Amino acid sequence: MPGQGEMQEKDMVTDALASQKYLTSSYNTAATEAANQDLRRDLMNILNDEHKNQERLWNVMNQKGWYKPSSADQQQLNQTKTKYTQIQNQLQGGEGQSS
């Protein structure tokens, strides 16, 4: 049994997943704001790798029963899809317009 100062496996994986979420958010921001195309491409490649790492950690947690996402019913899914489709349409409708 681990000592008081040692982390349990669940705690380590939970901490690693939280770190991955932070990393992907940070790389996403950096890639979005990169002015140099080569840098943006490199950051996007790193971001993709970090998403894969995050997925692996999430899968471990889910398989062990440590991370159980709540399920959404079809009505919730449809409402969310409609909401984001409307936002996307608004953003696309604003392209090419000047203030």
Secondary structure, 3 states (H helix, E strand, C coil): CCCCCCCCHHHHHHHHHHHHHHHHHHHHHHHHHCCCHHHHHHHHHHHHHHHHHHHHHHHHHHHCCCCCCCCCCHHHHHHHHHHHHHHHHHHHHCCCCCC
